[in-house]
Amino acid sequence: MSVRQGEHKTSHLQYVQDAQNLAQYTLTMCNNENRFPEPELPSAIKHESLAILKSLRYLLSTYTYEKKNRDLLTRYQLDALAHIDALYGLLELAYNNPIYKIDAKSMEYWIGLIVKLEDSLKQLGSAPICEN
């Protein structure tokens, strides 16, 4: 039996898989000393990426065990979105700083991972998302 086009929904596990892909790529990039010669900024970038993964894990476990607890679901969703926003800012800082050697292709892929995760997370619908 097929599902109509408008009724397709992303699996909750897909959010976690997308966050894991983002975290893996982030760790790979930030642990490359040729790209990030000093440890402070890559450490902050890794922290934000792992915080996104952690928030989504919490969101998934809360959804699994306490679907009725909308406040907690909303909190974890907003927490993940806040860490995504912080990650955007840190990556912009790294890309615009000549100390760090991040090529445009790598940055485009990195941002693509974030955008994919952010868009699917906004469709989850737990938190009231404001669109600009």
DSSP file (Angstrom, degrees, kcal/mol; ACC not computed):
  #  RESIDUE AA STRUCTURE BP1 BP2  ACC     N-H-->O    O-->H-N    N-H-->O    O-->H-N    TCO  KAPPA ALPHA  PHI   PSI    X-CA   Y-CA   Z-CA
    1    1 A M              0   0    0      0, 0.0     2,-0.2     0, 0.0     0, 0.0   0.000 360.0 360.0 360.0 130.5    0.0    0.0    0.0
    2    2 A S        -     0   0    0      1,-0.0     2,-0.4     0, 0.0     0, 0.0  -0.578 360.0-127.1 -96.4 158.3    1.5    3.3   -1.0
    3    3 A V        -     0   0    0     -2,-0.2     5,-0.1     1,-0.0    -1,-0.0  -0.856  30.9-109.8-103.3 135.1    1.3    6.6    0.9
    4    4 A R    >   -     0   0    0     -2,-0.4     3,-1.7     1,-0.1     4,-0.4  -0.275  30.5-111.0 -63.1 150.9    0.1    9.7   -0.9
    5    5 A Q  G >  S+     0   0    0      1,-0.3     3,-1.1     2,-0.2    -1,-0.1   0.860 116.1  49.5 -51.6 -45.4    2.7   12.3   -1.7
    6    6 A G  G 3  S+     0   0    0      1,-0.2    -1,-0.3     3,-0.0    -2,-0.1   0.603 106.2  58.3 -73.3 -11.6    1.3   14.9    0.9
    7    7 A E  G <  S+     0   0    0     -3,-1.7    -1,-0.2     2,-0.1    -2,-0.2   0.379  73.7 121.3-101.3   3.3    1.2   12.3    3.7
    8    8 A H    <   -     0   0    0     -3,-1.1     2,-0.4    -4,-0.4    -3,-0.0  -0.473  41.6-172.4 -66.8 134.3    4.9   11.4    3.6
    9    9 A K        -     0   0    0     -2,-0.2     2,-0.3   115,-0.0    -2,-0.1  -0.969  25.7-113.4-129.5 147.2    6.6   12.0    7.0
   10   10 A T        -     0   0    0     -2,-0.4     2,-0.1   110,-0.1     5,-0.1  -0.603  36.7-114.0 -77.4 134.7   10.2   11.8    8.0
   11   11 A S    >>  -     0   0    0     -2,-0.3     3,-1.0     1,-0.1     4,-0.8  -0.397  17.9-125.8 -65.5 144.3   11.0    9.1   10.5
   12   12 A H  H 3> S+     0   0    0      1,-0.3     4,-1.1     2,-0.2     3,-0.4   0.819 112.5  59.5 -62.4 -29.1   12.1   10.3   13.9
   13   13 A L  H 3> S+     0   0    0      1,-0.2     4,-2.5     2,-0.2    -1,-0.3   0.796  93.7  66.0 -68.1 -26.3   15.2    8.2   13.5
   14   14 A Q  H <> S+     0   0    0     -3,-1.0     4,-2.7     1,-0.2    -1,-0.2   0.866  96.4  55.3 -62.9 -35.4   16.0   10.1   10.3
   15   15 A Y  H  X S+     0   0    0     -4,-0.8     4,-2.2    -3,-0.4    -1,-0.2   0.924 110.2  45.3 -61.6 -43.3   16.6   13.3   12.5
   16   16 A V  H  X S+     0   0    0     -4,-1.1     4,-2.5     2,-0.2    -2,-0.2   0.903 112.4  50.7 -67.9 -41.0   19.1   11.4   14.6
   17   17 A Q  H  X S+     0   0    0     -4,-2.5     4,-2.4     2,-0.2    -2,-0.2   0.908 110.8  49.2 -63.5 -41.0   20.8    9.9   11.6
   18   18 A D  H  X S+     0   0    0     -4,-2.7     4,-2.2     1,-0.2    -2,-0.2   0.906 112.1  48.7 -63.3 -41.0   21.1   13.4   10.0
   19   19 A A  H  X S+     0   0    0     -4,-2.2     4,-2.6     2,-0.2    -2,-0.2   0.869 110.4  51.4 -66.9 -36.4   22.5   14.7   13.3
   20   20 A Q  H  X S+     0   0    0     -4,-2.5     4,-2.7     2,-0.2    -2,-0.2   0.898 109.1  50.2 -67.2 -39.7   25.0   11.8   13.4
   21   21 A N  H  X S+     0   0    0     -4,-2.4     4,-2.3     2,-0.2     5,-0.2   0.920 112.4  47.7 -62.3 -43.0   26.1   12.6    9.8
   22   22 A L  H  X S+     0   0    0     -4,-2.2     4,-2.6     2,-0.2    -2,-0.2   0.929 113.0  47.6 -62.6 -46.1   26.6   16.2   10.8
   23   23 A A  H  X S+     0   0    0     -4,-2.6     4,-2.6     2,-0.2     5,-0.2   0.902 111.7  50.5 -63.4 -41.5   28.5   15.3   13.9
   24   24 A Q  H  X S+     0   0    0     -4,-2.7     4,-2.3     2,-0.2    -1,-0.2   0.930 113.0  44.9 -63.2 -45.8   30.7   12.9   12.1
   25   25 A Y  H  X S+     0   0    0     -4,-2.3     4,-2.7     2,-0.2     5,-0.2   0.905 113.0  52.1 -64.8 -40.6   31.6   15.4    9.4
   26   26 A T  H  X S+     0   0    0     -4,-2.6     4,-3.0    -5,-0.2     5,-0.2   0.923 110.2  47.4 -61.4 -45.5   32.2   18.1   12.0
   27   27 A L  H  X S+     0   0    0     -4,-2.6     4,-1.8     2,-0.2    -1,-0.2   0.908 111.9  50.9 -63.4 -41.3   34.6   15.9   13.9
   28   28 A T  H  < S+     0   0    0     -4,-2.3     4,-0.2    -5,-0.2    -2,-0.2   0.936 115.8  41.3 -61.0 -46.7   36.4   14.9   10.8
   29   29 A M  H >< S+     0   0    0     -4,-2.7     3,-1.3     1,-0.2     6,-0.2   0.938 116.5  47.1 -67.0 -47.1   36.8   18.5    9.7
   30   30 A C  H 3< S+     0   0    0     -4,-3.0    -1,-0.2     1,-0.3    -2,-0.2   0.740 107.0  56.9 -73.2 -22.5   37.7   19.9   13.2
   31   31 A N  T 3< S+     0   0    0     -4,-1.8     2,-0.9    -5,-0.2    -1,-0.3   0.456  82.4  99.7 -86.4   0.3   40.2   17.3   14.0
   32   32 A N    X>  -     0   0    0     -3,-1.3     4,-2.4    -4,-0.2     3,-0.8  -0.781  59.0-163.8 -87.9 107.1   42.2   18.1   10.9
   33   33 A E  T 34 S+     0   0    0     -2,-0.9    -1,-0.2     1,-0.3    -4,-0.0   0.705  85.4  63.8 -67.9 -20.0   45.0   20.3   12.1
   34   34 A N  T 34 S+     0   0    0      1,-0.1    -1,-0.3     2,-0.1    67,-0.2   0.859 112.2  35.5 -69.7 -34.1   45.8   21.6    8.6
   35   35 A R  T <4 S+     0   0    0     -3,-0.8    66,-2.0     1,-0.3    -2,-0.2   0.861 131.2  30.0 -84.7 -39.2   42.3   23.2    8.5
   36   36 A F     <  +     0   0    0     -4,-2.4    -1,-0.3    -7,-0.2    64,-0.1  -0.808  65.3 175.4-124.5  88.1   42.1   24.2   12.1
   37   37 A P        +     0   0    0      0, 0.0    -1,-0.1     0, 0.0    -4,-0.1   0.700  69.0  51.9 -70.9 -19.1   45.6   25.0   13.4
   38   38 A E  S    S-     0   0    0      1,-0.1     3,-0.1    61,-0.0    61,-0.0  -0.907  76.8-139.3-118.5 150.1   44.4   26.2   16.9
   39   39 A P  S  > S+     0   0    0      0, 0.0     4,-1.6     0, 0.0     5,-0.2   0.632  80.2  78.6 -86.7 -14.2   42.0   24.2   19.1
   40   40 A E  H  > S+     0   0    0      2,-0.2     4,-1.7     1,-0.2     5,-0.1   0.960  97.7  37.5 -67.1 -55.2   39.7   26.8   20.6
   41   41 A L  H  > S+     0   0    0      1,-0.2     4,-2.4     2,-0.2     5,-0.2   0.925 116.8  50.9 -65.7 -45.1   37.2   27.4   17.7
   42   42 A P  H  > S+     0   0    0      0, 0.0     4,-2.6     0, 0.0    -1,-0.2   0.856 107.4  55.9 -61.7 -30.5   37.1   23.8   16.5
   43   43 A S  H  X S+     0   0    0     -4,-1.6     4,-2.2     2,-0.2    -2,-0.2   0.917 109.0  45.9 -64.5 -42.6   36.3   22.8   20.1
   44   44 A A  H  X S+     0   0    0     -4,-1.7     4,-2.2     2,-0.2    -1,-0.2   0.886 112.4  51.1 -66.7 -39.3   33.3   25.1   20.2
   45   45 A I  H  X S+     0   0    0     -4,-2.4     4,-2.2     2,-0.2    -2,-0.2   0.930 111.3  47.4 -63.9 -45.6   32.2   23.9   16.8
   46   46 A K  H  X S+     0   0    0     -4,-2.6     4,-2.6     1,-0.2     5,-0.2   0.903 109.7  54.6 -61.7 -41.1   32.4   20.3   17.9
   47   47 A H  H  X S+     0   0    0     -4,-2.2     4,-2.1     1,-0.2    -2,-0.2   0.929 109.6  46.0 -58.9 -46.8   30.5   21.1   21.1
   48   48 A E  H  X S+     0   0    0     -4,-2.2     4,-1.9     2,-0.2    -1,-0.2   0.905 112.4  50.6 -64.8 -41.5   27.6   22.6   19.2
   49   49 A S  H  X S+     0   0    0     -4,-2.2     4,-1.7     1,-0.2    -1,-0.2   0.914 113.1  45.1 -63.7 -43.0   27.4   19.8   16.8
   50   50 A L  H  X S+     0   0    0     -4,-2.6     4,-2.4     1,-0.2    -1,-0.2   0.829 108.9  57.1 -70.4 -31.2   27.4   17.2   19.5
   51   51 A A  H  X S+     0   0    0     -4,-2.1     4,-2.5    -5,-0.2    -1,-0.2   0.862 104.6  52.7 -66.3 -35.4   24.8   19.2   21.5
   52   52 A I  H  X S+     0   0    0     -4,-1.9     4,-2.3     2,-0.2     5,-0.2   0.949 110.6  47.0 -62.6 -48.4   22.5   19.1   18.5
   53   53 A L  H  X S+     0   0    0     -4,-1.7     4,-2.1     1,-0.2    -2,-0.2   0.914 112.6  49.8 -59.0 -44.4   22.9   15.3   18.4
   54   54 A K  H  X S+     0   0    0     -4,-2.4     4,-2.4     1,-0.2    -1,-0.2   0.921 109.8  50.0 -63.0 -45.3   22.2   15.1   22.1
   55   55 A S  H  X S+     0   0    0     -4,-2.5     4,-2.5     1,-0.2    -1,-0.2   0.892 111.4  48.9 -61.4 -40.1   19.1   17.3   22.0
   56   56 A L  H  X S+     0   0    0     -4,-2.3     4,-2.5     2,-0.2    -1,-0.2   0.853 109.1  52.4 -71.0 -33.3   17.7   15.1   19.2
   57   57 A R  H  X S+     0   0    0     -4,-2.1     4,-2.5     2,-0.2    -2,-0.2   0.927 111.7  46.7 -63.7 -44.4   18.4   11.9   21.1
   58   58 A Y  H  X S+     0   0    0     -4,-2.4     4,-2.6     2,-0.2     5,-0.2   0.915 111.9  51.6 -61.7 -43.1   16.5   13.4   24.1
   59   59 A L  H  X S+     0   0    0     -4,-2.5     4,-2.6     1,-0.2    -2,-0.2   0.924 111.4  46.9 -59.9 -46.0   13.7   14.5   21.8
   60   60 A L  H  X S+     0   0    0     -4,-2.5     4,-2.2     2,-0.2    -1,-0.2   0.912 113.5  47.1 -64.7 -43.5   13.4   11.0   20.3
   61   61 A S  H  X S+     0   0    0     -4,-2.5     4,-2.1     2,-0.2     5,-0.3   0.887 113.2  49.0 -68.3 -36.6   13.5    9.3   23.7
   62   62 A T  H  X S+     0   0    0     -4,-2.6     4,-3.2     2,-0.2     7,-0.2   0.917 111.6  49.4 -66.4 -42.5   10.9   11.7   25.1
   63   63 A Y  H  < S+     0   0    0     -4,-2.6     4,-0.3    -5,-0.2    -2,-0.2   0.896 111.9  49.9 -62.2 -39.3    8.7   11.2   22.0
   64   64 A T  H  < S+     0   0    0     -4,-2.2     3,-0.2    -5,-0.2    -2,-0.2   0.903 125.8  23.4 -66.5 -42.6    9.0    7.4   22.4
   65   65 A Y  H  < S+     0   0    0     -4,-2.1    -2,-0.2     1,-0.2    -3,-0.2   0.748 133.9  27.1-100.0 -26.8    8.1    7.3   26.1
   66   66 A E    ><  +     0   0    0     -4,-3.2     3,-2.0    -5,-0.3    -1,-0.2  -0.444  58.2 160.5-138.2  62.4    6.1   10.4   26.9
   67   67 A K  T 3  S+     0   0    0     -4,-0.3    -1,-0.1     1,-0.3    -4,-0.1   0.782  76.8  60.0 -56.3 -28.0    4.3   11.6   23.7
   68   68 A K  T 3  S+     0   0    0      1,-0.2     2,-2.0    -3,-0.1    -1,-0.3   0.664  79.8  89.6 -76.7 -15.8    1.9   13.7   25.8
   69   69 A N    <>  +     0   0    0     -3,-2.0     4,-1.9    -7,-0.2     3,-0.3  -0.504  48.0 162.9 -84.4  73.7    4.7   15.8   27.3
   70   70 A R  H  >  +     0   0    0     -2,-2.0     4,-2.8     1,-0.2     5,-0.2   0.819  68.5  60.5 -63.5 -33.4    4.6   18.5   24.6
   71   71 A D  H  > S+     0   0    0     -3,-0.2     4,-2.2     1,-0.2    -1,-0.2   0.923 108.0  43.5 -62.1 -43.5    6.5   21.0   26.8
   72   72 A L  H  > S+     0   0    0     -3,-0.3     4,-2.2     2,-0.2     5,-0.2   0.904 113.7  50.9 -69.0 -41.1    9.5   18.7   27.0
   73   73 A L  H  X S+     0   0    0     -4,-1.9     4,-2.1     1,-0.2    -2,-0.2   0.923 111.7  48.3 -59.8 -44.4    9.3   17.9   23.3
   74   74 A T  H  X S+     0   0    0     -4,-2.8     4,-2.9    52,-0.2     5,-0.3   0.902 109.0  53.7 -63.4 -41.8    9.2   21.5   22.5
   75   75 A R  H  X S+     0   0    0     -4,-2.2     4,-2.2     1,-0.2    -1,-0.2   0.919 110.8  45.1 -61.0 -44.6   12.1   22.3   24.8
   76   76 A Y  H  X S+     0   0    0     -4,-2.2     4,-2.3     2,-0.2    -1,-0.2   0.876 113.5  50.3 -68.6 -36.1   14.4   19.7   23.1
   77   77 A Q  H  X S+     0   0    0     -4,-2.1     4,-2.3    -5,-0.2    -2,-0.2   0.942 113.3  44.8 -66.3 -46.5   13.4   20.8   19.7
   78   78 A L  H  X S+     0   0    0     -4,-2.9     4,-2.2     1,-0.2    -2,-0.2   0.864 111.2  54.8 -65.0 -35.4   14.1   24.5   20.4
   79   79 A D  H  X S+     0   0    0     -4,-2.2     4,-2.1    -5,-0.3    -1,-0.2   0.929 108.9  47.6 -62.6 -45.4   17.3   23.5   22.1
   80   80 A A  H  X S+     0   0    0     -4,-2.3     4,-2.0     1,-0.2    -2,-0.2   0.911 112.1  49.7 -61.9 -42.6   18.5   21.7   19.0
   81   81 A L  H  X S+     0   0    0     -4,-2.3     4,-2.1     1,-0.2    -1,-0.2   0.860 109.0  52.6 -65.8 -35.1   17.5   24.6   16.8
   82   82 A A  H  X S+     0   0    0     -4,-2.2     4,-2.2     2,-0.2    -1,-0.2   0.903 109.7  48.3 -66.6 -40.5   19.4   27.0   19.1
   83   83 A H  H  X S+     0   0    0     -4,-2.1     4,-2.3     2,-0.2    -2,-0.2   0.852 109.0  54.3 -68.2 -33.5   22.5   24.9   18.8
   84   84 A I  H  X S+     0   0    0     -4,-2.0     4,-2.3     2,-0.2    -2,-0.2   0.928 108.6  48.7 -63.2 -44.3   22.1   24.8   15.0
   85   85 A D  H  X S+     0   0    0     -4,-2.1     4,-1.9     1,-0.2    -2,-0.2   0.907 111.3  49.5 -62.2 -42.1   22.0   28.6   14.9
   86   86 A A  H  X S+     0   0    0     -4,-2.2     4,-2.3     1,-0.2    -1,-0.2   0.888 108.9  53.1 -63.6 -38.5   25.1   28.8   17.1
   87   87 A L  H  X S+     0   0    0     -4,-2.3     4,-2.6     2,-0.2     5,-0.2   0.906 105.6  53.9 -64.7 -41.3   26.8   26.3   14.8
   88   88 A Y  H  X S+     0   0    0     -4,-2.3     4,-2.3     1,-0.2    -1,-0.2   0.942 109.9  48.2 -54.4 -48.4   26.0   28.5   11.8
   89   89 A G  H  X S+     0   0    0     -4,-1.9     4,-2.1     1,-0.2    -2,-0.2   0.900 111.9  47.9 -62.1 -42.8   27.6   31.5   13.5
   90   90 A L  H  X S+     0   0    0     -4,-2.3     4,-2.4     2,-0.2    -1,-0.2   0.890 111.6  49.9 -67.2 -39.1   30.8   29.6   14.4
   91   91 A L  H  X S+     0   0    0     -4,-2.6     4,-2.8     2,-0.2    -2,-0.2   0.887 109.6  51.5 -67.1 -37.8   31.2   28.2   10.9
   92   92 A E  H  X S+     0   0    0     -4,-2.3     4,-2.1    -5,-0.2    -2,-0.2   0.922 110.5  49.4 -62.5 -43.1   30.8   31.7    9.4
   93   93 A L  H  X S+     0   0    0     -4,-2.1     4,-0.5     1,-0.2    -2,-0.2   0.921 113.6  45.6 -60.6 -45.2   33.4   32.9   11.8
   94   94 A A  H >< S+     0   0    0     -4,-2.4     3,-0.7     1,-0.2     6,-0.3   0.902 112.7  50.1 -66.1 -42.0   35.8   30.1   10.8
   95   95 A Y  H 3< S+     0   0    0     -4,-2.8    -1,-0.2     1,-0.2    -2,-0.2   0.865 112.2  46.9 -67.0 -36.2   35.2   30.5    7.1
   96   96 A N  H 3< S+     0   0    0     -4,-2.1    -1,-0.2    -5,-0.2    -2,-0.2   0.496  94.7  88.9 -85.4  -3.4   35.8   34.2    7.1
   97   97 A N    X<  -     0   0    0     -3,-0.7     3,-1.1    -4,-0.5    -4,-0.0  -0.846  69.3-147.8 -98.0 125.3   39.0   33.9    9.2
   98   98 A P  T 3  S+     0   0    0      0, 0.0    -1,-0.1     0, 0.0    -4,-0.1   0.646  91.7  72.1 -68.5 -13.2   42.2   33.5    7.1
   99   99 A I  T 3  S+     0   0    0      2,-0.0     2,-0.3   -63,-0.0    -5,-0.1   0.879  91.2  67.3 -65.7 -35.9   43.8   31.4    9.9
  100  100 A Y  S <  S-     0   0    0     -3,-1.1     2,-0.9    -6,-0.3   -64,-0.2  -0.682  75.6-146.4 -93.3 139.8   41.4   28.5    9.1
  101  101 A K        +     0   0    0    -66,-2.0     2,-0.6    -2,-0.3    -6,-0.1  -0.707  37.5 149.6-108.4  79.9   41.7   26.7    5.8
  102  102 A I        -     0   0    0     -2,-0.9     2,-0.1    -8,-0.2    -2,-0.1  -0.954  35.3-143.7-114.6 117.2   38.2   25.7    4.9
  103  103 A D     >  -     0   0    0     -2,-0.6     4,-2.2     1,-0.1     5,-0.2  -0.369  22.8-112.5 -78.5 160.7   37.5   25.5    1.1
  104  104 A A  H  > S+     0   0    0      1,-0.2     4,-2.6     2,-0.2     5,-0.2   0.847 114.3  54.8 -62.4 -37.2   34.2   26.6   -0.3
  105  105 A K  H  > S+     0   0    0      2,-0.2     4,-2.1     1,-0.2    -1,-0.2   0.920 109.8  45.9 -65.4 -43.8   33.2   23.1   -1.4
  106  106 A S  H  > S+     0   0    0      2,-0.2     4,-2.4     1,-0.2    -2,-0.2   0.907 114.2  48.6 -64.6 -41.7   33.7   21.6    2.1
  107  107 A M  H  X S+     0   0    0     -4,-2.2     4,-2.9     2,-0.2     5,-0.2   0.892 109.2  52.9 -66.3 -39.2   31.8   24.5    3.6
  108  108 A E  H  X S+     0   0    0     -4,-2.6     4,-2.0     2,-0.2    -1,-0.2   0.913 111.7  45.6 -62.6 -42.7   28.9   24.1    1.1
  109  109 A Y  H  X S+     0   0    0     -4,-2.1     4,-1.9     2,-0.2    -2,-0.2   0.922 113.1  50.6 -64.2 -44.1   28.6   20.4    2.0
  110  110 A W  H  X S+     0   0    0     -4,-2.4     4,-1.6     1,-0.2    -2,-0.2   0.926 112.2  45.6 -60.1 -48.5   28.8   21.2    5.7
  111  111 A I  H  X S+     0   0    0     -4,-2.9     4,-2.9     1,-0.2    -1,-0.2   0.862 108.4  58.5 -64.7 -35.8   26.1   23.9    5.5
  112  112 A G  H  X S+     0   0    0     -4,-2.0     4,-2.3    -5,-0.2    -1,-0.2   0.889 104.2  50.9 -60.6 -40.1   24.0   21.5    3.4
  113  113 A L  H  X S+     0   0    0     -4,-1.9     4,-1.9     2,-0.2    -1,-0.2   0.902 112.7  46.6 -62.5 -40.9   24.1   18.9    6.2
  114  114 A I  H  X S+     0   0    0     -4,-1.6     4,-3.0     2,-0.2    -2,-0.2   0.929 111.6  49.7 -68.3 -45.3   22.9   21.6    8.6
  115  115 A V  H  X S+     0   0    0     -4,-2.9     4,-2.8     1,-0.2     5,-0.3   0.905 110.0  51.4 -61.7 -42.9   20.1   22.9    6.4
  116  116 A K  H  X S+     0   0    0     -4,-2.3     4,-2.0    -5,-0.2    -1,-0.2   0.933 114.0  43.7 -59.4 -46.6   18.8   19.4    5.8
  117  117 A L  H  X S+     0   0    0     -4,-1.9     4,-2.3     2,-0.2    -2,-0.2   0.924 114.6  49.5 -65.0 -45.1   18.6   18.7    9.5
  118  118 A E  H  X S+     0   0    0     -4,-3.0     4,-2.1     1,-0.2    -2,-0.2   0.914 111.1  48.9 -62.7 -44.3   17.2   22.1   10.3
  119  119 A D  H  X S+     0   0    0     -4,-2.8     4,-1.2     1,-0.2    -1,-0.2   0.920 113.9  45.1 -63.6 -44.0   14.4   21.9    7.7
  120  120 A S  H  < S+     0   0    0     -4,-2.0     4,-0.4    -5,-0.3    -1,-0.2   0.870 111.9  53.0 -69.0 -34.4   13.4   18.4    8.7
  121  121 A L  H >< S+     0   0    0     -4,-2.3     3,-1.0     1,-0.2     4,-0.4   0.872 105.4  54.1 -67.8 -36.7   13.4   19.4   12.4
  122  122 A K  H >< S+     0   0    0     -4,-2.1     3,-0.6     1,-0.2    -1,-0.2   0.805 104.0  56.7 -66.4 -28.5   11.2   22.4   11.7
  123  123 A Q  T 3< S+     0   0    0     -4,-1.2    -1,-0.2     1,-0.2    -2,-0.2   0.610  83.6  84.9 -77.7 -11.3    8.7   20.1   10.1
  124  124 A L  T <  S-     0   0    0     -3,-1.0    -1,-0.2    -4,-0.4    -2,-0.2   0.877  84.6-149.7 -59.9 -38.3    8.5   18.0   13.3
  125  125 A G    <   +     0   0    0     -3,-0.6    -1,-0.1    -4,-0.4    -3,-0.1   0.511  60.4 114.5  87.9   5.0    5.9   20.4   14.6
  126  126 A S  S    S+     0   0    0    -53,-0.1   -52,-0.2   -52,-0.1   -51,-0.1   0.941  74.6  47.6 -72.1 -46.2    6.5   20.3   18.4
  127  127 A A  S    S-     0   0    0    -54,-0.2     2,-0.8   -53,-0.1    -2,-0.2  -0.675  92.1-110.3 -98.6 147.4    7.7   23.8   18.7
  128  128 A P        -     0   0    0      0, 0.0     2,-0.5     0, 0.0    -2,-0.0  -0.674  40.6-156.7 -73.7 111.5    6.1   26.9   17.3
  129  129 A I        -     0   0    0     -2,-0.8     2,-0.5    -7,-0.2   -51,-0.0  -0.798   4.7-145.2 -98.2 127.2    8.6   27.9   14.6
  130  130 A C        -     0   0    0     -2,-0.5     2,-0.4     2,-0.0     0, 0.0  -0.801  11.8-153.1 -91.6 127.2    8.7   31.5   13.4
  131  131 A E              0   0    0     -2,-0.5    -2,-0.0     1,-0.1     0, 0.0  -0.840 360.0 360.0 -99.4 136.5    9.5   32.0    9.8
  132  132 A N              0   0    0     -2,-0.4    -1,-0.1     0, 0.0    -2,-0.0   0.427 360.0 360.0 -88.3 360.0   11.2   35.2    8.6
